[in-house]
Amino acid sequence: MSAAVMLDAAGLYKAYGRISVLRDVNLTIGAEEAHVVIGPNGAGKTTLFKVLTGEVGINSGRIAFRGEDVTRLSAHQRVHRGFGRTFQVARVFPRLTVADNLRIACEARHRRANPLAGLGRAAAGEVAQQGAALLAETGLARYAADLAGALAYGDRKRLELAMVLALQPVLLFLDEPTAGMSAAERHATVQLLRKVKQERRLAMLLTEHDMDVVFGLADRISVLHYGELIASGAPEAIRHDARVREVYLGDGEAHA
């Protein structure tokens, strides 16, 4: 992993009314690092994602991305800086084909990069090539003409990932990327994420409950418990951390 820091969040505090959801959370993500956040239900993982991606504001703290303070930037502005995000429930256009879903995503990237240019024939051809390449990269080429809503659940999640990759992010947020998947789908997703991370040299922040996925992907793991970060380190250190085992992993093997 590169020593460079991609994201640096310090002193994050978030409350809804009188309920504190995040308390003095400090989190760093290195360049090309896969960083997984785990914790029991209600630990604050989803709120942490919403805060880091700009979906909700924080009460106090600071978020820096590539050295720039992005604490007050909107989610849209952070996407323009290089953020990308998938959700627990895949967000695709179910009544459009898989190819058209990717075309829309690729066109959005083109217009963002060329705000004053139209989508002429040459640009349309480039967009089509980008879409085809993403279909091949994510293993969706055979479904190109299928409606997105007719895809199996794991393939819809794969399509959502392809659409996010079309925006060419450098930091990818993955909220429960294997939730609801079969064992075979989870294995395929882990392999795909490894491939995407290596080939695109991305940094990733994930939340995940499946410990096989966590330990199969993570370069580093952070553990939230009632809104507080109780541990952060290499996977083996987390696996054998006494407090983590007590509040989350249990006394036996590391299973959710």
N, C-alpha and C positions, 0 to 999 in steps of 0.2 A: 504494500500500500504506500502511496506517496505521502510524504510528511505534510504536504499542503493541506490546509483546512478549507473545506468547501463551505460548511455552515457552522456558525458558532452562536449558540443561544445561551444567554446568561441571565440568571435570576428571574426566570419566567414565573409570574404569579397571575393566576386567572381565577376569578370567583364569579359565580352567578348569584347575585344577591348576597346572602350571608354564607353561602356554601362555597368553600374553597375547593377548587378542582385541581389546580396545579399550585405547588408551593416551592418556590425557589429552585426551579428545575434548571440545571446546567447541562447542555448537551452539545457535543461537537461531532461533526461528520467529516471524515477525511476524504480527499479526492480519491475516487475509485473504490471507496469503502462501501461494503454492505453492512449497514448498522440496523439491528433489529431491536425494537422496543417490545418487551413482554410485560405481563402483569395480570392479575386477576381482573375479572369483569368489574367495571367501575373504578379502575385504577387511575384513569385519566388519559389513556392512550389516544382515543379519538379526539379529545379536546386538544391534546398536544399537537396532533396532526393539523387540526383546524387553525390553531394559533400559528404554527410554523408556516403554513401555506397561505395565511392571510384571510382565511374564511371568517375568522372572528378575531377581534382585537384582544390585547392583553391589558391587565391592570398595571403591571409594571414589568420591567425587564427589557432586554435588548436582543435583537436577532440580526446577525450580520451574515451576508452571503457574499463570498469571494471578497471579503474586506469591506463591503458596502453595507451601511446600516439600512435594512429593509423593514424595520419594525413597523413603520406606519404606512408601508406600501400595501395596496390592495392585492387580492389574489390574482387579478388580471395582470397587474404590473409585475408581480413576481413570476408569472408565467413568461412574460417578456424577458425577464432576466435569465430564465433557464430552468424554472421549476416545471415539473410535470407530475400529475397525480392520477391514480386510479382509486376506485371506491369499493366498499364492501359489496355493494350491488352494482354490477357493471352498467355504465351509462353509455348506451349506444342508441342508434336510431332504428328501432325494431322493424319499421315498415320499409326500410331501404335495404338494398342488397349490401353484402359485405364490402364489395368493391366501391359502392357509392359512399358508404360510411368512411372509407379510407380516402376517397377522393375529396370529400368535404374537409377532412382533417388536413390533407396535403394542400388544398387550396387556402385554408386558413394560414398555414405556415408561409405560403408564397405571398399572400397579401400582407402579412406582418413584415416580411423581409423586403417587400417592394410596395410600400403603401401608395405610391403615386403611379404605379404601373397597372394596366389592366391585365386580364387573363386572355391574352391572344393565343393564336394557334401554337406558337412555340412553347409558351408557358403551359398551355393545356397538355401538350405532349410531355413536358417535363413532369407535370403533376401525375400523369398516367404512369410514367416510368417509376416514379417514387412510390406510388400506390402498389404497383406490381412487385417492386422490390420488398416492400413491407409485408405483402401477402406471403411471399416466399420465405422471408426471414422468420415469420411467426407461424409458419405451417398452415396457413389459411387459404392457399391458392386454390385448392379444390372446392372451396366454398364460396368463391368469388361471386357467383351468380345467385347464391342463396340469400333469402331474407335474413337479416340479422336476428330477428325475433324467433326464427325457426332453429337457430343454432342450439346445440347442447350447452349447458351452463358453462362448462369449462372453456368452450370455444368462444362464448360471448365475452368471457373475461380476457381471453387471448386477443379478441378483436379490440376491446377497450385498450389494452396495452399497446397494440399496433397503432391505434389512433393517437395515443399520447406520444409514442415514439415519432410519429409524423411531425410533431412540433419540435423535434430535435432538442429535448431537454438535456441538461448536464447533471441535474439532481432529480431523481425519481422517487416520489412518495407512493408507497404501495400499502393501502389499508386492507389488511386481511386478504392477500392475493389468492389464497387457496381455500377460503371459506366456502363450505358447501360442496366441495369437489370430492370425487371418488379418489381412492388411493392412487389409481393409475393417472388421473388428471393432476393430482398433486405432484407426483413424480415428474410428469412431463413439464409442469409449470416451473418446478425447481430447475430442471435442465435448461429450459428456455431463458429463465432469468439469469442463470450463470453465463449463458452464451451472450445474451444481450449486454450484460455488464462488462464482460471481457472484451467483446468486439467493439462496443461503443465507448468503452472506458468511462462508464457512468458511476456516479455515487448514488447509493440507494438508502432510503430509510423505510423500514417496513414495520408494521405491527402484524403479529401472527400468534395464533394459539397452538398450532401443531408443532410440537417440539422437534420432530424429525425434519420439518421444513426449516425451523429456526436454526438448528445446528448444522443443517445441510447448506445454508446460505451465508450465515453470519460471519463477518470478520470481527465484529464486536457486538456485544449485547448490553442493553441498558434495561434495568428493571424498575418499573413504577409500582408503588404501593400506596393507595390512598393519596395520590397526587404528589408523592415525594419520590425522588430518585434514590433508591436504596443501594444500588450497585451498578457498576458499569465496567466492562472489561472484556477480555478475550473469552471465547465460548467455554473453554475448559475451566477458567477461573470462575465463571458464573455457575457452571454445572456443580462445582464443589463449594460454592459459597454457602455457609451455614444459614445465614438469614434468608437468602433466596430460597433455599430448599425448604425452610420452615414456612414461608408465606406463600410460596407459589409452586415450586417443583415437587414438593413432598419429600418424604423420607426415602422413597425407593428410587427407581430409575427416573430420568428426566422426561416425564410425560405431562401433558396439560391435564 
